[in-house]
Amino acid sequence: MRTIPALLHCDGCTDAITYQRNVALLAFGKATIDLVTLAFVPGVSVVDVAAAWLNPFRLIGPWLDGTMPTMICATTLLFFTALVWNSVHRARHAGWKHFLGLLTAVPFIGAVITVILALVPARKHTVWDLF
């Protein structure tokens, strides 16, 4: 019955290279789905979709109006959920408080925090570390 904790990886850490790879793959996947959706659904505001990378809450109004496809909103939610999940694990690996990974979901600050987490070195573990 250790499948769920192993799948969720609740106690894990993510090193810098893995974090950079995960963020790049998430961004590539979201950009691909956004571009395909924009190609097949006419009349979608490209500016709103591009601005959603910095402020995902900008999509709520157009989605409620029916002018933004649900696929773009769903992939944005999935992207930021996975980004926060990876950022919490990366913050743990860097020796920071876990909640600092949640800052990647804050509009406009999230991009800066993501770059900082990608570049910060890992915390050096010593023999005296209990956790």
N, C-alpha and C positions, 0 to 999 in steps of 0.2 A: 504493500500500500504506500510505497514511497514514490509512486509514479507522478502524482500531482506536484509535490514539492520539487522533484527533479525537473519536471517540465517547466514549472514557474521559475526555478532557479532563485528561490527567495533569499538564499544566504550567499549568493555569489558575488563576485567582483568582475569587472570588465576592464581589461588593460587598454592602453591608449590605442594600439593598433587595431584591436577588435572593435573598439568604440568608433574609430574613424571608418572602418569598413562597414559597420552596421549603419551608421548615419548616411554614408554614401549610397549604400544599397536602398535604404528607405527613401532617400531623396530621389534616386533614380526611378524607383518604382512609382512613387507618387507623381513625379513629373511625366512619366510615360502615360499613366492613366489619365492625368489632367489633359495632356495633349491629344490623346485619342478621343476623349470625351468632347473636347473643344472642336475637334474636326468633325464629329458626327452630330453634334447638337448646335444648330445655328442660333445666333442671337445671345450667346453667353458672353458676359463682359470679361474680356481677357485681363483687364486691370484689376477687377475684383479677385480673380483667381490668382494673379501674381501677388497681390497685396496680402492674400491669405497665408502666404509663406511667412510673413512677419507678424500678422495679426489674424489668427484663425477665426476670431469672433466676427470679423467683417463679413463672413459668409452667411451668418444667421439671417440677416434681413432679406437678402436676395433669395435665400432658400425658402423662407416663409412666404415671400411674394410669388414663388413658383418660377422665378427666372434663373435659378441656379440648380443644376442637376444634382440629384441626391448622391450620385456616384462621386462627384467631386467633394461633397461634404463628408461622405463616409470615409473616403481615402484620407482626407485631412484629419479626421478624428483618429483614424488608425495610425497615421504617421506620427501625430503628436503623442499618442498613447505609447507607442513603441519607443519614441525618442525619450520620453520621460523615464520609461522603464530602464533603458540603457544608461541614461544620465545618472539615475540613482545608483546603479551599480558602478558606474565610473567614478562618481564622487566617493563611494565607499573605498574603491581601490586607491584613490588618490589621498585618502586619509582625511577627507572632508566629512562634515555632517551629511547624513543621507538626504535630508530635506532640501539641501542646496540643489540637488538634481531636479527638484520640482520647478525651479526657476526657469527651466527650458520651456515651460508652458506659458510663461508670462509674455504678453505681446511686446515686441521690439527688444526686450532684454534676452529673450530665448536664443536668438542667433549668436549674441556675444557670449553667453554662457556656454553654448555648444562648442564654440571655437576654443574657449578657455579650457573646457573639460577635455577637448581633444589634444591639447598641447601640454597640460600640466603633468609633471612627472609623478610616478607612483610613490607612495609613502614607503620609506624604508622600514622594514620590519626588523625588530630586534628580538633577542631572547626573552626580554622582559615583557613583551606584549602578551596580554592575556586574551585578547579578542582577535 
